Amino acid sequence: MQGKIRHENNTSMYVQYSPN
């Protein structure tokens, strides 16, 4: 399970998890 943290200018930073 890998989690990627991406932060947008307008959108608050959200965590995206890749499907297994």
PDB file of N, CA, C, O and CB in Angstrom:
ATOM      1  N   MET A   1       0.855  -1.209   0.000  1.00  0.00           N
ATOM      2  CA  MET A   1       0.000   0.000   0.000  1.00  0.00           C
ATOM      3  C   MET A   1       0.880   1.243   0.000  1.00  0.00           C
ATOM      4  O   MET A   1       1.675   1.451   0.916  1.00  0.00           O
ATOM      5  CB  MET A   1      -0.961   0.015   1.239  1.00  0.00           C
ATOM      6  N   GLN A   2       0.732   2.061  -1.024  1.00  0.00           N
ATOM      7  CA  GLN A   2       1.543   3.277  -1.104  1.00  0.00           C
ATOM      8  C   GLN A   2       0.645   4.503  -1.049  1.00  0.00           C
ATOM      9  O   GLN A   2      -0.402   4.529  -1.695  1.00  0.00           O
ATOM     10  CB  GLN A   2       2.393   3.288  -2.394  1.00  0.00           C
ATOM     11  N   GLY A   3       1.036   5.513  -0.292  1.00  0.00           N
ATOM     12  CA  GLY A   3       0.239   6.744  -0.200  1.00  0.00           C
ATOM     13  C   GLY A   3       1.001   7.916  -0.779  1.00  0.00           C
ATOM     14  O   GLY A   3       2.180   8.121  -0.493  1.00  0.00           O
ATOM     15  N   LYS A   4       0.299   8.681  -1.600  1.00  0.00           N
ATOM     16  CA  LYS A   4       0.948   9.857  -2.199  1.00  0.00           C
ATOM     17  C   LYS A   4       0.304  11.117  -1.643  1.00  0.00           C
ATOM     18  O   LYS A   4      -0.922  11.223  -1.596  1.00  0.00           O
ATOM     19  CB  LYS A   4       0.845   9.830  -3.758  1.00  0.00           C
ATOM     20  N   ILE A   5       1.120  12.066  -1.224  1.00  0.00           N
ATOM     21  CA  ILE A   5       0.580  13.316  -0.683  1.00  0.00           C
ATOM     22  C   ILE A   5       0.727  14.436  -1.708  1.00  0.00           C
ATOM     23  O   ILE A   5       1.842  14.826  -2.053  1.00  0.00           O
ATOM     24  CB  ILE A   5       1.294  13.697   0.638  1.00  0.00           C
ATOM     25  N   ARG A   6      -0.397  14.949  -2.192  1.00  0.00           N
ATOM     26  CA  ARG A   6      -0.339  16.033  -3.185  1.00  0.00           C
ATOM     27  C   ARG A   6      -1.050  17.259  -2.634  1.00  0.00           C
ATOM     28  O   ARG A   6      -2.116  17.147  -2.029  1.00  0.00           O
ATOM     29  CB  ARG A   6      -0.980  15.592  -4.538  1.00  0.00           C
ATOM     30  N   HIS A   7      -0.465  18.414  -2.840  1.00  0.00           N
ATOM     31  CA  HIS A   7      -1.080  19.644  -2.340  1.00  0.00           C
ATOM     32  C   HIS A   7      -1.378  20.589  -3.501  1.00  0.00           C
ATOM     33  O   HIS A   7      -0.495  20.912  -4.295  1.00  0.00           O
ATOM     34  CB  HIS A   7      -0.162  20.335  -1.303  1.00  0.00           C
ATOM     35  N   GLU A   8      -2.637  21.026  -3.587  1.00  0.00           N
ATOM     36  CA  GLU A   8      -3.035  21.956  -4.654  1.00  0.00           C
ATOM     37  C   GLU A   8      -3.081  23.369  -4.093  1.00  0.00           C
ATOM     38  O   GLU A   8      -3.132  23.566  -2.878  1.00  0.00           O
ATOM     39  CB  GLU A   8      -4.418  21.562  -5.262  1.00  0.00           C
ATOM     40  N   ASN A   9      -3.064  24.344  -4.983  1.00  0.00           N
ATOM     41  CA  ASN A   9      -3.103  25.742  -4.548  1.00  0.00           C
ATOM     42  C   ASN A   9      -4.451  26.065  -3.902  1.00  0.00           C
ATOM     43  O   ASN A   9      -4.506  26.604  -2.797  1.00  0.00           O
ATOM     44  CB  ASN A   9      -2.843  26.688  -5.742  1.00  0.00           C
ATOM     45  N   ASN A  10      -5.532  25.729  -4.602  1.00  0.00           N
ATOM     46  CA  ASN A  10      -6.868  26.036  -4.076  1.00  0.00           C
ATOM     47  C   ASN A  10      -7.359  24.930  -3.148  1.00  0.00           C
ATOM     48  O   ASN A  10      -7.938  25.193  -2.094  1.00  0.00           O
ATOM     49  CB  ASN A  10      -7.866  26.236  -5.228  1.00  0.00           C
ATOM     50  N   THR A  11      -7.117  23.697  -3.559  1.00  0.00           N
ATOM     51  CA  THR A  11      -7.604  22.568  -2.752  1.00  0.00           C
ATOM     52  C   THR A  11      -6.610  22.245  -1.632  1.00  0.00           C
ATOM     53  O   THR A  11      -5.397  22.327  -1.824  1.00  0.00           O
ATOM     54  CB  THR A  11      -7.833  21.316  -3.644  1.00  0.00           C
ATOM     55  N   SER A  12      -7.127  21.886  -0.492  1.00  0.00           N
ATOM     56  CA  SER A  12      -6.241  21.536   0.627  1.00  0.00           C
ATOM     57  C   SER A  12      -5.495  20.253   0.291  1.00  0.00           C
ATOM     58  O   SER A  12      -5.949  19.479  -0.552  1.00  0.00           O
ATOM     59  CB  SER A  12      -7.047  21.371   1.955  1.00  0.00           C
ATOM     60  N   MET A  13      -4.381  20.021   0.924  1.00  0.00           N
ATOM     61  CA  MET A  13      -3.585  18.829   0.619  1.00  0.00           C
ATOM     62  C   MET A  13      -4.367  17.567   1.003  1.00  0.00           C
ATOM     63  O   MET A  13      -4.893  17.444   2.110  1.00  0.00           O
ATOM     64  CB  MET A  13      -2.219  18.874   1.366  1.00  0.00           C
ATOM     65  N   TYR A  14      -4.420  16.644   0.051  1.00  0.00           N
ATOM     66  CA  TYR A  14      -5.167  15.408   0.283  1.00  0.00           C
ATOM     67  C   TYR A  14      -4.256  14.215   0.036  1.00  0.00           C
ATOM     68  O   TYR A  14      -3.278  14.308  -0.705  1.00  0.00           O
ATOM     69  CB  TYR A  14      -6.423  15.337  -0.627  1.00  0.00           C
ATOM     70  N   VAL A  15      -4.588  13.094   0.664  1.00  0.00           N
ATOM     71  CA  VAL A  15      -3.752  11.896   0.498  1.00  0.00           C
ATOM     72  C   VAL A  15      -4.412  10.945  -0.490  1.00  0.00           C
ATOM     73  O   VAL A  15      -5.587  10.609  -0.345  1.00  0.00           O
ATOM     74  CB  VAL A  15      -3.519  11.185   1.862  1.00  0.00           C
ATOM     75  N   GLN A  16      -3.659  10.515  -1.491  1.00  0.00           N
ATOM     76  CA  GLN A  16      -4.205   9.598  -2.499  1.00  0.00           C
ATOM     77  C   GLN A  16      -3.539   8.232  -2.363  1.00  0.00           C
ATOM     78  O   GLN A  16      -2.316   8.125  -2.451  1.00  0.00           O
ATOM     79  CB  GLN A  16      -4.002  10.163  -3.936  1.00  0.00           C
ATOM     80  N   TYR A  17      -4.341   7.188  -2.148  1.00  0.00           N
ATOM     81  CA  TYR A  17      -3.782   5.841  -2.009  1.00  0.00           C
ATOM     82  C   TYR A  17      -3.968   5.057  -3.305  1.00  0.00           C
ATOM     83  O   TYR A  17      -5.040   5.086  -3.910  1.00  0.00           O
ATOM     84  CB  TYR A  17      -4.444   5.093  -0.828  1.00  0.00           C
ATOM     85  N   SER A  18      -2.931   4.366  -3.719  1.00  0.00           N
ATOM     86  CA  SER A  18      -3.031   3.583  -4.956  1.00  0.00           C
ATOM     87  C   SER A  18      -3.768   2.274  -4.674  1.00  0.00           C
ATOM     88  O   SER A  18      -3.638   1.704  -3.591  1.00  0.00           O
ATOM     89  CB  SER A  18      -1.618   3.299  -5.552  1.00  0.00           C
ATOM     90  N   PRO A  19      -4.542   1.801  -5.656  1.00  0.00           N
ATOM     91  CA  PRO A  19      -5.282   0.539  -5.489  1.00  0.00           C
ATOM     92  C   PRO A  19      -4.321  -0.641  -5.419  1.00  0.00           C
ATOM     93  O   PRO A  19      -3.294  -0.642  -6.098  1.00  0.00           O
ATOM     94  CB  PRO A  19      -6.284   0.336  -6.647  1.00  0.00           C
ATOM     95  N   ASN A  20      -4.636  -1.630  -4.620  1.00  0.00           N
ATOM     96  CA  ASN A  20      -3.735  -2.781  -4.465  1.00  0.00           C
ATOM     97  C   ASN A  20      -3.783  -3.645  -5.708  1.00  0.00           C
ATOM     98  O   ASN A  20      -3.097  -4.664  -5.778  1.00  0.00           O
ATOM     99  CB  ASN A  20      -4.110  -3.615  -3.220  1.00  0.00           C
TER     100      ASN A  20
END
